[in-house]
Amino acid sequence: MKKTILPDIVKAGDPVLHEPAREVDPKEIGSGRIQKIIDDMVKAMRMAPGVGLAAPQIGIPLRIIVLEDTAEYIGYAPKDETKAQDRRPFDLLVIVNPKLKKKSNRTAFFFEGCLSVDGFRAIVERHLDVEVVGLSRDGQPIKVDASGWQARILQHECDHLEGTLYVDQMVPRTFRTVENLDLPLAEGCPKPGSR
């Protein structure tokens, strides 16, 4: 049995997470190098496990994101929470050079976490409806219209490509350890949910 060596997930503080990533030359997408980066990202995301990963999170400053949410992952969360989040399973998406556009002014406040900021969560306001265009892993144009939790994941991952972490966008007094996730919010903090 050959052991798979996965790249480490880079943690907050590493400059690669705090600087804008570079566009991938569309002619390079089919190359072995780019395909290996994508494969490594998918493996690292699934092993963590997480629902999204951007190339800077494995130390590569390129504009590539991967995301996937499975029925199994969703099954671990309370049903009322996943309903409020409008969280539904979706198949693996690989988007190279994504460009995100907000499709409505509807927003929601929910707790978010990040594989690069292990062990913590905070409430972040995100748009509920977005469109992302880019290129698929085989270099073909791709367009994703997303709502609810999938829209949140897309915004979170696209932020990584701009050098932005969720902690840069969070409602500061909601920042907490995972162990304290169920404690009440401080007075004046927005309650999780749609607006």
GIKA-V709346 format. One record per pair of residues at least 4 apart in sequence whose C-alpha atoms are under 7 Angstrom apart, sorted by the first residue. I is the first residue (numbers start at 1). J is the second residue. D is the distance in whole Angstrom. If there is no record, write none. Layout:
i=I j=J d=D
i=I j=J d=D
This chain:
i=6 j=40 d=6
i=6 j=44 d=6
i=7 j=40 d=7
i=7 j=58 d=6
i=8 j=58 d=6
i=9 j=57 d=5
i=9 j=58 d=5
i=9 j=116 d=6
i=10 j=14 d=7
i=10 j=57 d=5
i=10 j=58 d=6
i=10 j=59 d=6
i=10 j=116 d=6
i=11 j=116 d=4
i=11 j=117 d=6
i=12 j=17 d=7
i=12 j=116 d=6
i=12 j=117 d=6
i=15 j=19 d=6
i=16 j=56 d=6
i=16 j=59 d=6
i=16 j=61 d=6
i=17 j=56 d=6
i=17 j=57 d=7
i=17 j=160 d=7
i=17 j=163 d=5
i=18 j=163 d=4
i=18 j=164 d=6
i=19 j=162 d=6
i=19 j=163 d=4
i=20 j=161 d=6
i=20 j=162 d=4
i=20 j=163 d=5
i=21 j=61 d=4
i=21 j=62 d=5
i=21 j=63 d=6
i=21 j=161 d=5
i=21 j=162 d=6
i=22 j=61 d=6
i=22 j=62 d=5
i=22 j=63 d=6
i=23 j=62 d=6
i=23 j=63 d=5
i=23 j=97 d=6
i=24 j=62 d=6
i=24 j=63 d=6
i=24 j=97 d=6
i=25 j=29 d=7
i=26 j=139 d=7
i=28 j=34 d=7
i=29 j=34 d=6
i=29 j=137 d=7
i=29 j=138 d=7
i=29 j=139 d=6
i=30 j=34 d=7
i=30 j=35 d=7
i=30 j=138 d=6
i=30 j=139 d=7
i=31 j=35 d=6
i=32 j=36 d=6
i=33 j=37 d=6
i=34 j=38 d=6
i=35 j=39 d=6
i=36 j=40 d=6
i=37 j=41 d=6
i=38 j=42 d=6
i=39 j=43 d=6
i=40 j=44 d=6
i=41 j=45 d=6
i=41 j=53 d=7
i=41 j=55 d=7
i=42 j=46 d=6
i=42 j=66 d=7
i=43 j=47 d=6
i=44 j=48 d=6
i=45 j=49 d=6
i=45 j=50 d=5
i=45 j=51 d=7
i=45 j=52 d=6
i=45 j=53 d=6
i=46 j=50 d=6
i=51 j=67 d=5
i=51 j=68 d=5
i=51 j=69 d=5
i=52 j=66 d=6
i=52 j=67 d=4
i=52 j=68 d=6
i=52 j=153 d=7
i=52 j=157 d=7
i=53 j=57 d=7
i=53 j=65 d=6
i=53 j=66 d=5
i=53 j=67 d=6
i=53 j=157 d=6
i=54 j=64 d=6
i=54 j=65 d=4
i=54 j=66 d=6
i=54 j=157 d=6
i=54 j=160 d=6
i=55 j=59 d=7
i=55 j=60 d=5
i=55 j=61 d=6
i=55 j=62 d=6
i=55 j=63 d=7
i=55 j=64 d=5
i=55 j=65 d=6
i=56 j=60 d=5
i=56 j=61 d=5
i=56 j=62 d=7
i=57 j=116 d=7
i=63 j=96 d=6
i=63 j=97 d=5
i=63 j=161 d=6
i=64 j=95 d=6
i=64 j=96 d=4
i=64 j=97 d=6
i=65 j=94 d=6
i=65 j=95 d=5
i=65 j=96 d=7
i=65 j=157 d=6
i=66 j=93 d=6
i=66 j=94 d=5
i=66 j=95 d=6
i=67 j=92 d=6
i=67 j=93 d=5
i=67 j=94 d=7
i=68 j=90 d=6
i=68 j=91 d=6
i=68 j=92 d=5
i=68 j=93 d=6
i=69 j=73 d=7
i=69 j=89 d=5
i=69 j=90 d=5
i=69 j=91 d=7
i=70 j=74 d=6
i=70 j=89 d=5
i=70 j=90 d=6
i=71 j=75 d=6
i=71 j=89 d=5
i=72 j=76 d=7
i=77 j=81 d=7
i=77 j=82 d=7
i=78 j=82 d=6
i=79 j=83 d=6
i=80 j=84 d=6
i=81 j=85 d=6
i=82 j=86 d=6
i=82 j=87 d=5
i=83 j=87 d=6
i=84 j=193 d=7
i=85 j=148 d=6
i=85 j=149 d=6
i=86 j=148 d=5
i=86 j=149 d=6
i=87 j=148 d=6
i=87 j=149 d=5
i=94 j=136 d=6
i=94 j=137 d=6
i=95 j=134 d=6
i=95 j=135 d=6
i=95 j=136 d=5
i=95 j=137 d=7
i=96 j=134 d=6
i=96 j=135 d=5
i=96 j=136 d=6
i=96 j=137 d=7
i=97 j=134 d=5
i=97 j=135 d=7
i=98 j=132 d=6
i=98 j=133 d=6
i=98 j=134 d=4
i=99 j=132 d=5
i=99 j=133 d=5
i=99 j=134 d=6
i=100 j=130 d=7
i=100 j=131 d=6
i=100 j=132 d=4
i=100 j=133 d=7
i=101 j=130 d=6
i=101 j=131 d=5
i=101 j=132 d=6
i=102 j=127 d=7
i=102 j=129 d=6
i=102 j=130 d=4
i=102 j=131 d=6
i=103 j=129 d=5
i=103 j=130 d=5
i=103 j=131 d=7
i=104 j=129 d=6
i=105 j=127 d=7
i=106 j=127 d=6
i=106 j=128 d=6
i=106 j=195 d=7
i=107 j=125 d=6
i=107 j=126 d=5
i=107 j=127 d=4
i=107 j=128 d=5
i=107 j=194 d=6
i=107 j=195 d=6
i=108 j=125 d=5
i=108 j=126 d=6
i=108 j=127 d=6
i=108 j=128 d=7
i=108 j=193 d=5
i=108 j=194 d=4
i=108 j=195 d=6
i=109 j=123 d=6
i=109 j=124 d=6
i=109 j=125 d=4
i=109 j=126 d=7
i=109 j=192 d=5
i=109 j=193 d=5
i=109 j=194 d=6
i=110 j=123 d=5
i=110 j=124 d=6
i=110 j=125 d=7
i=110 j=192 d=5
i=110 j=193 d=6
i=111 j=121 d=6
i=111 j=122 d=5
i=111 j=123 d=4
i=111 j=124 d=6
i=112 j=121 d=5
i=112 j=122 d=6
i=112 j=123 d=6
i=112 j=124 d=7
i=113 j=120 d=6
i=113 j=121 d=5
i=113 j=122 d=7
i=114 j=118 d=6
i=119 j=177 d=6
i=119 j=178 d=5
i=120 j=176 d=6
i=120 j=177 d=4
i=120 j=178 d=5
i=121 j=175 d=6
i=121 j=176 d=6
i=121 j=177 d=6
i=121 j=178 d=6
i=122 j=170 d=6
i=122 j=171 d=7
i=122 j=174 d=5
i=122 j=175 d=4
i=122 j=176 d=6
i=123 j=170 d=6
i=123 j=171 d=6
i=123 j=174 d=6
i=124 j=169 d=6
i=124 j=170 d=5
i=124 j=171 d=6
i=126 j=152 d=6
i=128 j=147 d=5
i=128 j=148 d=5
i=128 j=151 d=6
i=129 j=146 d=6
i=129 j=147 d=4
i=129 j=148 d=7
i=129 j=151 d=6
i=130 j=145 d=6
i=130 j=146 d=5
i=130 j=147 d=6
i=130 j=151 d=6
i=131 j=144 d=6
i=131 j=145 d=5
i=131 j=146 d=6
i=132 j=143 d=6
i=132 j=144 d=5
i=132 j=145 d=7
i=133 j=142 d=6
i=133 j=143 d=4
i=133 j=144 d=6
i=134 j=141 d=6
i=134 j=142 d=5
i=134 j=143 d=7
i=135 j=139 d=5
i=135 j=140 d=5
i=135 j=141 d=5
i=135 j=142 d=5
i=136 j=140 d=5
i=136 j=141 d=6
i=136 j=142 d=6
i=146 j=150 d=6
i=146 j=151 d=5
i=147 j=151 d=5
i=148 j=152 d=7
i=149 j=153 d=6
i=150 j=154 d=6
i=151 j=155 d=6
i=152 j=156 d=6
i=153 j=157 d=6
i=154 j=158 d=6
i=155 j=159 d=6
i=156 j=160 d=7
i=156 j=166 d=7
i=157 j=161 d=7
i=158 j=162 d=7
i=159 j=163 d=7
i=159 j=164 d=5
i=159 j=165 d=7
i=160 j=164 d=5
i=160 j=165 d=6
i=164 j=168 d=6
i=166 j=170 d=6
i=173 j=186 d=7
i=174 j=185 d=7
i=176 j=180 d=6
i=176 j=181 d=7
i=177 j=181 d=7
i=185 j=189 d=6
